Amino acid sequence: MKFDRCEYCKGAVKARRVTVDLRRGKQLCVFRNVTVGVCGQCGERYYPGPVLERPEELARHGINGSKTIKVPTFDYAVASRA
Protein backbone atom coordinates (compact mmCIF):
# COMPACT_ATOMS: atom_id res chain seq x y z
CA MET A 1 0.00 0.00 0.00
CA LYS A 2 1.45 3.36 -1.02
CA PHE A 3 0.40 6.72 0.40
CA ASP A 4 1.05 10.34 -0.58
CA ARG A 5 2.52 12.81 1.90
CA CYS A 6 0.30 14.00 4.75
CA GLU A 7 -2.03 16.74 3.55
CA TYR A 8 -1.72 18.57 6.89
CA CYS A 9 2.00 18.56 7.76
CA LYS A 10 3.57 17.00 4.62
CA GLY A 11 5.09 14.21 6.74
CA ALA A 12 5.72 10.72 5.38
CA VAL A 13 2.67 8.44 5.52
CA LYS A 14 3.39 4.74 5.95
CA ALA A 15 1.23 1.64 6.28
CA ARG A 16 0.63 0.68 9.90
CA ARG A 17 -1.69 -1.72 11.69
CA VAL A 18 -4.04 0.09 14.05
CA THR A 19 -7.22 -0.48 16.04
CA VAL A 20 -10.42 1.02 14.59
CA ASP A 21 -13.59 1.65 16.61
CA LEU A 22 -16.92 1.56 14.75
CA ARG A 23 -20.08 2.75 16.44
CA ARG A 24 -23.46 1.69 15.09
CA GLY A 25 -26.18 3.13 17.30
CA LYS A 26 -25.49 1.73 20.76
CA GLN A 27 -23.21 -1.01 19.44
CA LEU A 28 -19.43 -0.58 19.52
CA CYS A 29 -17.27 -2.83 17.34
CA VAL A 30 -13.49 -2.81 17.70
CA PHE A 31 -11.35 -4.03 14.80
CA ARG A 32 -7.70 -4.76 15.55
CA ASN A 33 -4.85 -5.05 13.06
CA VAL A 34 -6.42 -2.82 10.39
CA THR A 35 -3.84 -1.62 7.85
CA VAL A 36 -4.13 2.14 7.24
CA GLY A 37 -1.77 4.97 6.38
CA VAL A 38 -0.39 6.87 9.39
CA CYS A 39 1.65 10.07 9.21
CA GLY A 40 4.91 9.60 11.09
CA GLN A 41 4.99 13.28 12.00
CA CYS A 42 1.48 14.27 13.15
CA GLY A 43 -0.28 10.88 13.44
CA GLU A 44 -3.08 11.66 10.96
CA ARG A 45 -4.67 8.47 9.63
CA TYR A 46 -5.60 7.75 6.03
CA TYR A 47 -8.14 5.00 5.37
CA PRO A 48 -8.26 3.37 1.92
CA GLY A 49 -11.82 2.87 0.61
CA PRO A 50 -12.00 -0.92 1.16
CA VAL A 51 -10.79 -0.47 4.75
CA LEU A 52 -13.70 1.89 5.41
CA GLU A 53 -16.29 -0.39 3.81
CA ARG A 54 -15.34 -3.81 5.23
CA PRO A 55 -15.78 -3.12 8.98
CA GLU A 56 -19.16 -1.48 8.29
CA GLU A 57 -20.21 -4.56 6.30
CA LEU A 58 -19.05 -6.95 9.04
CA ALA A 59 -20.87 -4.98 11.75
CA ARG A 60 -24.05 -4.63 9.67
CA HIS A 61 -24.33 -8.37 9.05
CA GLY A 62 -23.68 -9.25 12.66
CA ILE A 63 -20.50 -11.23 12.08
CA ASN A 64 -19.45 -12.44 15.50
CA GLY A 65 -16.07 -11.25 16.66
CA SER A 66 -13.51 -13.44 18.28
CA LYS A 67 -13.76 -11.71 21.62
CA THR A 68 -16.16 -9.64 23.71
CA ILE A 69 -14.86 -7.02 26.11
CA LYS A 70 -16.52 -4.85 28.76
CA VAL A 71 -16.02 -1.12 28.37
CA PRO A 72 -16.77 1.32 31.19
CA THR A 73 -18.99 4.24 30.20
CA PHE A 74 -19.31 7.60 31.91
CA ASP A 75 -21.77 10.46 31.80
CA TYR A 76 -19.39 13.37 31.21
CA ALA A 77 -21.81 15.99 32.55
CA VAL A 78 -22.07 14.11 35.85
CA ALA A 79 -18.39 13.10 36.05
CA SER A 80 -17.11 16.64 35.36
CA ARG A 81 -19.05 18.05 38.34
CA ALA A 82 -17.13 15.84 40.76
C-alpha positions in Angstrom: 0.0 0.0 0.0 1.4 3.4 -1.0 0.4 6.7 0.4 1.1 10.3 -0.6 2.5 12.8 1.9 0.3 14.0 4.8 -2.0 16.7 3.6 -1.7 18.6 6.9 2.0 18.6 7.8 3.6 17.0 4.6 5.1 14.2 6.7 5.7 10.7 5.4 2.7 8.4 5.5 3.4 4.7 6.0 1.2 1.6 6.3 0.6 0.7 9.9 -1.7 -1.7 11.7 -4.0 0.1 14.0 -7.2 -0.5 16.0 -10.4 1.0 14.6 -13.6 1.7 16.6 -16.9 1.6 14.7 -20.1 2.8 16.4 -23.5 1.7 15.1 -26.2 3.1 17.3 -25.5 1.7 20.8 -23.2 -1.0 19.4 -19.4 -0.6 19.5 -17.3 -2.8 17.3 -13.5 -2.8 17.7 -11.4 -4.0 14.8 -7.7 -4.8 15.6 -4.9 -5.1 13.1 -6.4 -2.8 10.4 -3.8 -1.6 7.9 -4.1 2.1 7.2 -1.8 5.0 6.4 -0.4 6.9 9.4 1.6 10.1 9.2 4.9 9.6 11.1 5.0 13.3 12.0 1.5 14.3 13.2 -0.3 10.9 13.4 -3.1 11.7 11.0 -4.7 8.5 9.6 -5.6 7.7 6.0 -8.1 5.0 5.4 -8.3 3.4 1.9 -11.8 2.9 0.6 -12.0 -0.9 1.2 -10.8 -0.5 4.7 -13.7 1.9 5.4 -16.3 -0.4 3.8 -15.3 -3.8 5.2 -15.8 -3.1 9.0 -19.2 -1.5 8.3 -20.2 -4.6 6.3 -19.1 -6.9 9.0 -20.9 -5.0 11.8 -24.1 -4.6 9.7 -24.3 -8.4 9.1 -23.7 -9.3 12.7 -20.5 -11.2 12.1 -19.4 -12.4 15.5 -16.1 -11.2 16.7 -13.5 -13.4 18.3 -13.8 -11.7 21.6 -16.2 -9.6 23.7 -14.9 -7.0 26.1 -16.5 -4.8 28.8 -16.0 -1.1 28.4 -16.8 1.3 31.2 -19.0 4.2 30.2 -19.3 7.6 31.9 -21.8 10.5 31.8 -19.4 13.4 31.2 -21.8 16.0 32.5 -22.1 14.1 35.9 -18.4 13.1 36.0 -17.1 16.6 35.4 -19.0 18.0 38.3 -17.1 15.8 40.8 
